[in-house]
Amino acid sequence: MKKLVTVFCLLLVAALAMAQDLTQYELLNSSTIGIPKVLMDRWGAVSADIDNNGWPDIFSVKWRGRTIYSQIYLNGSGMYGNDIMPNSPQLMAYEDTQNATRCNIFADYDNDGDKDLFYGGDYDMALFRNDNNVFTNVSQSTGVKGAGAPGFFTVYGFDCGAWADYDRDGDLDLVVCQTNNKNFFFFRNNGGVFENIAQQVGLAGKNPLGNTGDRGAYSARLQWIDYDLDGDPDLSAGWLLFQNNNGVFTEVAKTIGLKPDSLTFFTAWFDYDTDGDWDFFKIRHGSEDPGHNSIWQNQNGTFVDVTDEAGLNGWNPHIGASFNLGDYDNDGDEDIYIQINNWTDMDVLLLNEEVEGGLHVLTDVAPYVGMTTVGDRKGATMLDYDMDGFLDIYVPSLDFGSLIYHNKGNANHWIGMILEGTQSNRDAIGALVTCYAGGKKQMRYIRVPSTWKIQDNQFIHFGIGTAASIDSIVIRWPLGLREAYTGLALDQYHRIKEGQGSSEVAATPLTAPETFRLEQNHPNPFNPTTAIRYQVSVASPITLTIFNLAGERVRTLVNAEFKPAGNYSVLWNGRDQAGRSAPSGIYLYQLEAGATMQVKKMTLMK
């Protein structure tokens, strides 16, 4: 199988190259878009619409040294203006105290319409509020600083952070992890004041960073993902996956078959095979670690290593200095851009192509699309800087100054969206967007993952290929509202507000399920928690009950509750009606909806 896949990949690249179907990049001096090309000690790059004008801005991140500052360039219709960093003396003063920046995440924590900045450095972390593009240090007043144990801020390196509305109250919460400290720091947002609740939510002492000494600095990419599609965000940290069960987190990676065999440098969740669930991609830390770079396919809730089938066998770069996801050629599936930084710098662009039988292969096409080595680089950001629908890549370089890979585009169609929450958090972080077009189902999850110094723009972008229109766009907002949109024009971005629809089309309700249906629980087998989903076709009283194989009632999860037509999910924590832990074994769960009754099996393993 390995040889067949390898041969196929080579033939695929050759065929695409000969047919000139590969979308090309041109390497441009950043000065062509208004960013000075100067040799600076840059570590990475962040893209975000900082000023909320609909165009992605760039935060060029410093590397080491206390006399060098990061830079902020605002985008005005595809051209960038002067660095506005000097307008924020408190941010510059903070950078003076840090040897290096490690984590920079823009998100609107106060829901006022502009992006605020969480900053993790070598020796400290801080929160900066954005007011008219001036960043003010609000760490003390918000409680983000000083919530740890004595000596907390003397421990080296705040590497990763991520924003999400984990408790679904309409504002963003923050999770942070730190090199050589095995705790997560989980800051719940209570009206703009943060409280560290890591202990209460089950994350204290669970951080994988630091488990292997200094190499622990490279062992996690922190990100939120609704891996089980139950509506609440789960937390992914390197090879660990913490399922959100009503605000309490349980590590479930091993129970669902996700067992990476090495330290991880970057990880990503995306629907690599466009089958409607999330798959997992991992880059190992380095050549001194065992294992390999791998992709894990989600097969009905169980993850299976399909690295060989995907054509990645033997592909083991030492260190990936950057990892970015996006449909670079707009053909309807997401591709992967990686910077390799192992003292031989190079670009890798893994083209995602569906082949016969539904198999998806990942093939490095960087040499064929105009990507060339551009010196010592420490990170990149993928964005559509000119908003033409084709994804570009901004690349800071220590040797050559700032550069950009400009995507020259092709004939494929695309559609983009900028979401604004009204009841949900304004950035709509945690929204699930599904695009149906050209016989494909594509999913995107709005999030702001971070590891080190990288963040990609939050705009939603779908490649449509040769399809002449979309069938529909379905948005599940963070607080649960579901809306369907039809008739959205291709080859443009649409602003869509929660509950109001875009200016181009009004929101239409989702069609109610045609039948009552009880779905298979997920995960299965499980320990200690599983989700049970069901569909209600017409408003009805619903009862959902757990039985053992002797027919004895163990737990009633839904007791004759009247439910409108729609889709529902309920969790079972493996405990009986009295709160006692149920023993391992096979259980039956029964749905009663009017005259309809359905029963399925599930397995509890301890």
Secondary structure per residue as TSV (DSSP state, phi and psi in degrees):
chain	resnum	aa	ss	phi	psi
A	1	M	-	360.0	-42.0
A	2	K	H	-57.8	-48.2
A	3	K	H	-63.1	-40.4
A	4	L	H	-63.0	-44.2
A	5	V	H	-64.9	-42.2
A	6	T	H	-61.6	-47.1
A	7	V	H	-60.2	-42.4
A	8	F	H	-61.0	-43.6
A	9	C	H	-60.2	-43.3
A	10	L	H	-63.3	-43.3
A	11	L	H	-64.8	-38.4
A	12	L	H	-61.5	-49.3
A	13	V	H	-60.8	-45.2
A	14	A	H	-60.5	-44.7
A	15	A	H	-64.0	-44.5
A	16	L	H	-64.7	-41.3
A	17	A	H	-63.5	-44.7
A	18	M	H	-64.8	-36.2
A	19	A	H	-82.4	-5.9
A	20	Q	T	56.8	36.8
A	21	D	-	-90.9	-10.5
A	22	L	S	-76.7	125.1
A	23	T	-	-61.9	133.3
A	24	Q	-	-98.4	147.0
A	25	Y	E	-104.7	144.8
A	26	E	E	-116.5	133.0
A	27	L	E	-86.2	116.7
A	28	L	E	-114.6	144.8
A	29	N	E	-62.6	130.7
A	30	S	G	-61.6	-19.0
A	31	S	G	-63.2	-21.4
A	32	T	G	-68.0	-17.9
A	33	I	G	-114.2	14.0
A	34	G	T	96.8	1.1
A	35	I	-	-100.3	117.6
A	36	P	-	-56.3	136.5
A	37	K	-	-90.0	91.3
A	38	V	-	-124.3	149.5
A	39	L	-	-79.4	110.9
A	40	M	-	-134.0	160.2
A	41	D	-	-83.2	78.3
A	42	R	E	-93.7	139.0
A	43	W	E	-101.8	-35.2
A	44	G	E	-171.6	-168.2
A	45	A	E	-149.6	147.2
A	46	V	E	-128.5	138.4
A	47	S	E	-120.1	134.2
A	48	A	E	-164.3	150.8
A	49	D	-	-81.5	79.7
A	50	I	T	-63.4	-39.8
A	51	D	T	-99.8	5.2
A	52	N	-	59.9	40.3
A	53	N	S	-102.8	4.9
A	54	G	S	90.5	5.3
A	55	W	S	-124.6	138.2
A	56	P	-	-74.6	125.5
A	57	D	E	-92.8	171.2
A	58	I	E	-129.5	130.3
A	59	F	E	-109.2	107.4
A	60	S	E	-90.0	118.5
A	61	V	E	-95.9	134.3
A	62	K	E	-70.2	163.7
A	63	W	-	-102.1	-98.0
A	64	R	B	-118.2	164.8
A	65	G	-	103.5	149.8
A	66	R	S	-109.1	7.3
A	67	T	S	-112.7	4.8
A	68	I	-	-112.6	137.7
A	69	Y	-	-116.6	152.8
A	70	S	-	-67.4	170.2
A	71	Q	E	-133.9	147.4
A	72	I	E	-121.9	118.7
A	73	Y	E	-116.1	121.2
A	74	L	-	-90.4	139.9
A	75	N	E	-95.6	123.6
A	76	G	E	-118.5	91.6
A	77	S	T	60.9	42.1
A	78	G	T	94.8	-4.4
A	79	M	E	-124.8	139.4
A	80	Y	E	-97.5	143.4
A	81	G	-	-93.5	-168.3
A	82	N	-	-66.1	154.1
A	83	D	-	-58.3	124.1
A	84	I	-	-99.9	6.2
A	85	M	G	-54.0	-41.5
A	86	P	G	-60.0	-15.8
A	87	N	G	-74.6	-9.3
A	88	S	-	-120.8	76.2
A	89	P	H	-62.0	-28.7
A	90	Q	H	-69.8	-34.9
A	91	L	H	-68.4	-40.8
A	92	M	H	-65.8	-39.8
A	93	A	H	-63.6	-37.4
A	94	Y	H	-64.8	-44.2
A	95	E	H	-62.5	-28.0
A	96	D	H	-60.3	-28.6
A	97	T	T	-88.0	-7.2
A	98	Q	-	-108.2	136.5
A	99	N	S	-70.1	-42.8
A	100	A	B	-146.7	151.8
A	101	T	E	-90.8	143.4
A	102	R	E	-124.9	-28.4
A	103	C	E	-147.8	126.1
A	104	N	E	-136.5	116.6
A	105	I	E	-131.5	119.3
A	106	F	E	-94.2	129.8
A	107	A	E	-163.5	154.0
A	108	D	-	-90.2	82.7
A	109	Y	T	-70.0	-25.9
A	110	D	T	-103.1	7.1
A	111	N	-	56.1	38.4
A	112	D	S	-104.8	2.1
A	113	G	S	103.4	-0.5
A	114	D	S	-132.1	162.6
A	115	K	-	-88.2	125.2
A	116	D	E	-91.2	169.9
A	117	L	E	-128.1	122.7
A	118	F	E	-93.5	134.2
A	119	Y	E	-127.2	120.4
A	120	G	E	-109.8	124.6
A	121	G	E	-115.3	-169.9
A	122	D	S	-64.2	-38.5
A	123	Y	S	-119.2	-2.3
A	124	D	-	-163.4	173.5
A	125	M	E	-139.9	156.4
A	126	A	E	-154.6	156.8
A	127	L	E	-117.9	129.2
A	128	F	E	-118.3	124.0
A	129	R	E	-85.4	136.8
A	130	N	E	-94.7	119.4
A	131	D	E	-128.2	105.4
A	132	N	T	54.7	43.5
A	133	N	T	68.2	21.1
A	134	V	E	-115.3	127.3
A	135	F	E	-101.7	122.7
A	136	T	E	-113.0	133.3
A	137	N	E	-72.6	112.7
A	138	V	-	-116.4	22.6
A	139	S	H	-59.0	-45.5
A	140	Q	H	-68.1	-45.9
A	141	S	H	-71.0	-25.7
A	142	T	H	-93.4	-13.7
A	143	G	T	86.8	5.2
A	144	V	-	-68.9	-30.8
A	145	K	S	-99.4	140.3
A	146	G	S	87.2	16.6
A	147	A	-	-94.6	-0.2
A	148	G	S	-94.5	-173.3
A	149	A	S	-73.7	164.9
A	150	P	T	-54.2	134.7
A	151	G	T	82.1	4.2
A	152	F	G	-55.7	-41.9
A	153	F	G	-90.3	8.9
A	154	T	G	-102.0	-5.4
A	155	V	S	-83.6	134.6
A	156	Y	S	-67.0	127.0
A	157	G	-	85.9	108.5
A	158	F	-	-101.5	91.2
A	159	D	-	-86.1	-34.3
A	160	C	E	-137.2	145.4
A	161	G	E	-154.6	163.9
A	162	A	E	-160.4	142.9
A	163	W	E	-101.2	142.8
A	164	A	E	-166.8	154.8
A	165	D	-	-91.8	79.3
A	166	Y	T	-68.3	-30.8
A	167	D	T	-98.7	3.2
A	168	R	-	54.9	50.3
A	169	D	S	-110.6	6.7
A	170	G	S	97.1	-1.4
A	171	D	S	-131.7	164.5
A	172	L	-	-91.0	136.0
A	173	D	E	-105.8	162.3
A	174	L	E	-130.1	131.2
A	175	V	E	-117.1	138.7
A	176	V	E	-134.2	142.1
A	177	C	E	-129.9	163.3
A	178	Q	E	-142.6	138.0
A	179	T	T	-60.3	137.7
A	180	N	T	63.0	19.3
A	181	N	E	-137.5	121.4
A	182	K	E	-85.5	10.5
A	183	N	E	-98.0	147.4
A	184	F	E	-84.5	150.5
A	185	F	E	-118.6	113.7
A	186	F	E	-113.2	106.7
A	187	F	E	-101.0	108.9
A	188	R	E	-83.5	132.6
A	189	N	E	-87.8	113.0
A	190	N	E	-112.6	81.0
A	191	G	T	66.0	32.9
A	192	G	T	97.5	-4.4
A	193	V	E	-114.1	131.8
A	194	F	E	-105.3	142.3
A	195	E	E	-126.0	130.8
A	196	N	E	-78.9	110.6
A	197	I	-	-119.0	28.1
A	198	A	T	-56.4	-39.3
A	199	Q	T	-64.5	-44.6
A	200	Q	T	-65.7	-31.7
A	201	V	T	-95.5	4.4
A	202	G	T	86.0	19.0
A	203	L	-	-107.1	-9.4
A	204	A	T	-61.5	130.7
A	205	G	T	77.4	6.8
A	206	K	-	-103.1	0.5
A	207	N	-	-70.4	125.1
A	208	P	-	-73.3	-17.1
A	209	L	T	-61.6	136.1
A	210	G	T	90.1	-4.8
A	211	N	T	-67.1	-19.2
A	212	T	T	-127.2	41.3
A	213	G	G	71.9	-142.4
A	214	D	G	-62.7	-29.6
A	215	R	G	-66.4	-16.5
A	216	G	G	-61.2	-21.0
A	217	A	G	-60.9	-21.2
A	218	Y	G	-110.8	18.1
A	219	S	S	-102.4	10.1
A	220	A	-	-155.7	141.3
A	221	R	-	-115.2	118.7
A	222	L	E	-89.2	126.5
A	223	Q	E	-158.2	151.5
A	224	W	E	-96.3	139.2
A	225	I	E	-153.5	133.3
A	226	D	-	-82.8	77.7
A	227	Y	T	-66.5	-31.3
A	228	D	T	-97.9	3.8
A	229	L	-	55.5	37.6
A	230	D	S	-99.3	1.3
A	231	G	S	104.3	-12.9
A	232	D	S	-117.0	149.6
A	233	P	-	-77.1	133.6
A	234	D	E	-101.8	160.6
A	235	L	E	-112.8	123.7
A	236	S	E	-109.2	130.0
A	237	A	E	-137.5	100.7
A	238	G	T	59.6	-123.5
A	239	W	T	-89.4	2.4
A	240	L	E	-100.2	147.4
A	241	L	E	-135.4	119.8
A	242	F	E	-106.5	112.6
A	243	Q	E	-79.1	134.0
A	244	N	E	-86.1	112.4
A	245	N	E	-116.5	89.9
A	246	N	T	56.0	40.9
A	247	G	T	89.6	-0.8
A	248	V	E	-115.3	136.5
A	249	F	E	-105.8	134.2
A	250	T	E	-126.4	131.0
A	251	E	E	-74.8	124.6
A	252	V	-	-127.7	5.0
A	253	A	T	-54.6	-49.7
A	254	K	G	-65.8	-34.0
A	255	T	G	-69.3	-19.6
A	256	I	G	-107.1	12.4
A	257	G	T	87.5	6.0
A	258	L	-	-89.1	99.6
A	259	K	-	-133.3	68.0
A	260	P	-	-57.9	149.0
A	261	D	-	-108.7	19.3
A	262	S	S	-155.8	169.4
A	263	L	-	-62.0	150.2
A	264	T	E	-111.2	143.2
A	265	F	E	-98.3	-51.0
A	266	F	E	-131.5	145.9
A	267	T	E	-133.7	160.1
A	268	A	E	-152.5	144.7
A	269	W	E	-110.1	123.8
A	270	F	E	-159.9	161.2
A	271	D	-	-87.1	80.6
A	272	Y	T	-64.3	-32.0
A	273	D	T	-105.7	10.8
A	274	T	-	47.9	45.5
A	275	D	S	-108.8	7.5
A	276	G	S	92.8	16.2
A	277	D	S	-143.4	169.2
A	278	W	-	-91.0	133.8
A	279	D	E	-107.1	170.0
A	280	F	E	-128.0	131.2
A	281	F	E	-122.2	137.6
A	282	K	E	-134.4	134.2
A	283	I	E	-109.0	126.7
A	284	R	E	-68.2	164.7
A	285	H	S	-68.2	-51.6
A	286	G	-	-169.7	176.5
A	287	S	T	-67.5	-20.0
A	288	E	T	-78.9	-10.0
A	289	D	S	-96.3	145.7
A	290	P	S	-72.8	175.8
A	291	G	S	89.0	-166.5
A	292	H	-	-150.3	165.6
A	293	N	-	-68.2	141.6
A	294	S	E	-151.3	157.7
A	295	I	E	-126.1	134.6
A	296	W	E	-116.4	117.6
A	297	Q	E	-88.0	135.1
A	298	N	E	-81.9	110.9
A	299	Q	E	-113.5	88.4
A	300	N	T	57.0	41.9
A	301	G	T	93.7	-8.2
A	302	T	E	-112.4	132.9
A	303	F	E	-96.3	132.0
A	304	V	E	-125.0	133.4
A	305	D	E	-71.1	113.5
A	306	V	-	-116.8	28.9
A	307	T	T	-54.9	-47.0
A	308	D	T	-64.7	-45.8
A	309	E	T	-61.4	-31.1
A	310	A	T	-82.6	-2.1
A	311	G	T	86.5	15.6
A	312	L	-	-104.0	8.7
A	313	N	T	-59.8	133.1
A	314	G	T	80.7	-1.0
A	315	W	-	-91.9	99.4
A	316	N	-	-136.9	71.3
A	317	P	-	-64.8	156.0
A	318	H	S	-66.6	-64.4
A	319	I	-	-134.5	130.1
A	320	G	E	-91.6	114.9
A	321	A	E	-80.8	-14.0
A	322	S	E	-155.8	149.5
A	323	F	E	-143.2	121.2
A	324	N	E	-137.9	139.2
A	325	L	E	-110.3	140.7
A	326	G	E	173.1	155.9
A	327	D	-	-85.7	86.8
A	328	Y	T	-67.4	-30.7
A	329	D	T	-104.8	5.8
A	330	N	-	56.4	38.9
A	331	D	S	-99.3	-2.7
A	332	G	S	108.5	8.0
A	333	D	S	-143.5	152.5
A	334	E	-	-80.9	137.8
A	335	D	E	-105.2	171.7
A	336	I	E	-128.1	126.6
A	337	Y	E	-108.1	131.3
A	338	I	E	-133.6	132.7
A	339	Q	E	-92.5	129.6
A	340	I	E	-99.8	124.9
A	341	N	-	-127.1	82.4
A	342	N	S	-131.3	43.0
A	343	W	S	69.5	0.6
A	344	T	S	-134.9	88.7
A	345	D	-	-71.7	139.9
A	346	M	E	-158.8	162.0
A	347	D	E	-100.7	144.3
A	348	V	E	-129.3	126.9
A	349	L	E	-123.4	105.6
A	350	L	E	-87.4	105.6
A	351	L	E	-76.4	126.7
A	352	N	E	-96.7	115.8
A	353	E	E	-130.9	132.4
A	354	E	E	-84.2	134.3
A	355	V	-	-120.0	-175.5
A	356	E	G	-57.8	137.7
A	357	G	G	86.8	5.6
A	358	G	G	84.2	-1.0
A	359	L	-	-68.4	139.4
A	360	H	E	-110.8	132.3
A	361	V	E	-117.3	148.8
A	362	L	E	-114.0	117.8
A	363	T	E	-127.0	129.9
A	364	D	E	-72.1	114.3
A	365	V	-	-114.0	9.4
A	366	A	G	-51.0	-45.4
A	367	P	G	-64.1	-17.7
A	368	Y	G	-98.8	-7.3
A	369	V	T	-117.7	15.2
A	370	G	T	92.0	10.1
A	371	M	-	-88.5	126.7
A	372	T	-	-131.8	159.0
A	373	T	-	-60.9	132.2
A	374	V	-	-123.2	35.3
A	375	G	S	85.5	-164.6
A	376	D	S	-75.0	115.2
A	377	R	-	-128.6	147.2
A	378	K	-	-121.2	11.7
A	379	G	-	158.5	159.0
A	380	A	-	-148.9	165.8
A	381	T	E	-133.3	138.0
A	382	M	E	-97.0	129.4
A	383	L	E	-156.8	164.8
A	384	D	-	-106.2	81.1
A	385	Y	T	-65.3	-30.9
A	386	D	T	-101.2	4.3
A	387	M	-	55.2	38.7
A	388	D	S	-98.1	3.8
A	389	G	S	90.2	2.1
A	390	F	S	-121.5	128.3
A	391	L	-	-77.1	127.3
A	392	D	E	-102.2	171.4
A	393	I	E	-135.7	120.1
A	394	Y	E	-90.5	127.6
A	395	V	E	-127.6	101.9
A	396	P	-	-72.0	139.8
A	397	S	-	-133.4	132.6
A	398	L	T	-68.9	-29.2
A	399	D	T	-89.4	-33.7
A	400	F	T	-121.4	4.7
A	401	G	-	77.9	-170.2
A	402	S	-	-75.0	134.4
A	403	L	E	-130.6	166.5
A	404	I	E	-144.1	133.7
A	405	Y	E	-85.9	108.4
A	406	H	E	-90.6	124.0
A	407	N	E	-80.0	117.6
A	408	K	-	-78.8	-11.7
A	409	G	-	81.8	174.4
A	410	N	-	-149.8	-162.6
A	411	A	S	-86.8	-3.4
A	412	N	-	-69.6	148.3
A	413	H	E	-87.4	167.6
A	414	W	E	-156.4	166.6
A	415	I	E	-147.5	141.7
A	416	G	E	-130.9	157.4
A	417	M	E	-141.8	142.9
A	418	I	E	-117.6	113.4
A	419	L	E	-95.9	145.1
A	420	E	E	-132.6	117.5
A	421	G	-	-76.9	144.7
A	422	T	S	-112.1	-48.6
A	423	Q	S	-90.9	-40.6
A	424	S	S	-73.1	173.6
A	425	N	-	-56.9	145.6
A	426	R	T	-58.7	-35.4
A	427	D	T	-75.6	-6.7
A	428	A	-	58.7	27.7
A	429	I	T	-65.2	127.6
A	430	G	T	102.0	-4.0
A	431	A	-	-73.6	141.8
A	432	L	E	-107.3	122.4
A	433	V	E	-117.0	126.7
A	434	T	E	-121.0	130.0
A	435	C	E	-112.9	126.2
A	436	Y	E	-109.1	115.4
A	437	A	E	-163.7	141.8
A	438	G	T	59.5	30.1
A	439	G	T	77.7	7.7
A	440	K	E	-115.0	150.4
A	441	K	E	-114.9	117.9
A	442	Q	E	-116.7	143.4
A	443	M	E	-124.0	144.2
A	444	R	E	-135.2	142.3
A	445	Y	E	-120.2	121.3
A	446	I	-	-75.6	123.4
A	447	R	-	-156.8	166.8
A	448	V	B	-130.3	72.5
A	449	P	-	-71.2	155.8
A	450	S	B	-147.0	137.6
A	451	T	B	-142.9	129.1
A	452	W	T	58.4	-110.8
A	453	K	T	-130.1	27.3
A	454	I	B	-122.9	133.2
A	455	Q	B	-150.5	131.0
A	456	D	-	-94.0	156.8
A	457	N	-	-62.5	146.3
A	458	Q	-	-84.5	-1.7
A	459	F	-	-58.1	145.0
A	460	I	E	-88.5	131.9
A	461	H	E	-137.3	127.6
A	462	F	E	-123.1	129.9
A	463	G	E	-80.6	138.4
A	464	I	E	-110.5	-11.7
A	465	G	E	70.5	-135.8
A	466	T	T	-93.0	1.4
A	467	A	-	-60.4	142.2
A	468	A	S	-85.8	-12.4
A	469	S	S	-163.9	169.2
A	470	I	-	-94.5	153.1
A	471	D	S	-80.1	-47.6
A	472	S	E	-167.9	158.5
A	473	I	E	-117.9	125.3
A	474	V	E	-113.6	128.0
A	475	I	E	-117.1	124.1
A	476	R	E	-104.0	106.8
A	477	W	-	-71.8	159.8
A	478	P	T	-55.9	-32.2
A	479	L	T	-89.5	4.4
A	480	G	S	110.1	-15.7
A	481	L	-	-61.6	132.4
A	482	R	E	-114.5	131.5
A	483	E	E	-135.0	145.0
A	484	A	E	-114.9	140.5
A	485	Y	E	-126.1	133.1
A	486	T	-	-126.9	160.5
A	487	G	-	78.7	8.3
A	488	L	-	-67.9	131.1
A	489	A	-	-67.4	143.5
A	490	L	S	-78.8	166.1
A	491	D	S	60.7	38.3
A	492	Q	S	-160.3	161.8
A	493	Y	E	-93.4	144.3
A	494	H	E	-121.6	132.7
A	495	R	E	-87.0	125.5
A	496	I	E	-127.9	123.8
A	497	K	E	-99.5	142.4
A	498	E	T	-59.8	124.9
A	499	G	T	80.3	-2.8
A	500	Q	T	-124.4	-15.7
A	501	G	E	76.1	171.0
A	502	S	E	-85.9	173.0
A	503	S	S	-69.1	-17.2
A	504	E	S	-88.5	-26.2
A	505	V	S	-156.9	145.9
A	506	A	-	-84.2	151.0
A	507	A	-	-69.5	143.2
A	508	T	B	-122.9	143.0
A	509	P	-	-69.6	153.3
A	510	L	-	-69.0	145.9
A	511	T	-	-66.6	134.2
A	512	A	-	-66.2	149.9
A	513	P	-	-56.0	145.1
A	514	E	S	-77.1	-25.2
A	515	T	S	-140.2	163.8
A	516	F	-	-72.4	137.3
A	517	R	E	-150.0	131.3
A	518	L	E	-102.4	123.8
A	519	E	-	-97.9	163.0
A	520	Q	-	-67.3	134.9
A	521	N	-	-62.5	157.8
A	522	H	B	-146.6	129.8
A	523	P	S	-75.4	163.0
A	524	N	S	-150.9	119.8
A	525	P	S	-61.0	165.5
A	526	F	B	-142.2	160.3
A	527	N	S	-171.0	118.5
A	528	P	S	-100.6	-4.3
A	529	T	-	-128.4	143.4
A	530	T	E	-139.2	155.5
A	531	A	E	-105.3	135.3
A	532	I	E	-116.2	121.2
A	533	R	E	-109.0	148.0
A	534	Y	E	-150.6	158.0
A	535	Q	E	-116.2	139.8
A	536	V	E	-118.4	119.7
A	537	S	S	-82.5	-35.5
A	538	V	S	-135.8	153.9
A	539	A	-	-54.1	126.7
A	540	S	E	-154.9	156.8
A	541	P	E	-74.0	134.1
A	542	I	E	-120.9	134.6
A	543	T	E	-127.5	129.9
A	544	L	E	-126.6	120.7
A	545	T	E	-131.0	143.4
A	546	I	E	-102.0	132.1
A	547	F	E	-124.8	152.7
A	548	N	E	-87.1	177.2
A	549	L	T	-70.2	-13.9
A	550	A	T	-83.6	-0.6
A	551	G	S	85.1	8.5
A	552	E	-	-85.2	135.0
A	553	R	E	-67.8	128.0
A	554	V	E	-100.3	-44.6
A	555	R	E	-158.7	137.0
A	556	T	E	-102.4	115.9
A	557	L	E	-88.7	-37.6
A	558	V	E	-131.2	123.2
A	559	N	E	-115.9	92.6
A	560	A	E	52.2	39.4
A	561	E	E	-85.6	135.1
A	562	F	E	-76.9	120.5
A	563	K	E	-119.6	129.0
A	564	P	-	-65.9	164.7
A	565	A	S	-58.6	136.5
A	566	G	E	159.1	-170.5
A	567	N	E	-108.1	136.5
A	568	Y	E	-134.1	157.5
A	569	S	E	-142.8	140.1
A	570	V	E	-137.9	146.2
A	571	L	E	-100.7	142.1
A	572	W	E	-117.5	127.0
A	573	N	-	-94.1	15.1
A	574	G	S	75.1	19.5
A	575	R	B	-118.2	151.3
A	576	D	-	-83.3	-173.3
A	577	Q	T	-62.9	-27.3
A	578	A	T	-90.0	2.5
A	579	G	S	88.1	4.8
A	580	R	-	-82.4	147.9
A	581	S	B	-69.2	127.2
A	582	A	-	-77.1	146.0
A	583	P	-	-72.3	162.8
A	584	S	S	-60.1	150.6
A	585	G	E	148.1	-174.4
A	586	I	E	-94.2	134.7
A	587	Y	E	-126.6	156.2
A	588	L	E	-108.0	139.3
A	589	Y	E	-124.3	133.5
A	590	Q	E	-121.8	130.8
A	591	L	E	-106.1	125.6
A	592	E	E	-114.9	121.6
A	593	A	E	-134.9	97.5
A	594	G	T	63.1	-122.4
A	595	A	T	-89.6	0.0
A	596	T	E	-92.5	138.3
A	597	M	E	-139.0	130.7
A	598	Q	E	-134.1	144.8
A	599	V	E	-133.3	139.2
A	600	K	E	-137.5	163.0
A	601	K	E	-101.8	153.3
A	602	M	E	-148.8	160.9
A	603	T	E	-123.6	123.9
A	604	L	E	-98.8	122.8
A	605	M	-	-120.3	130.7
A	606	K	-	-127.0	360.0
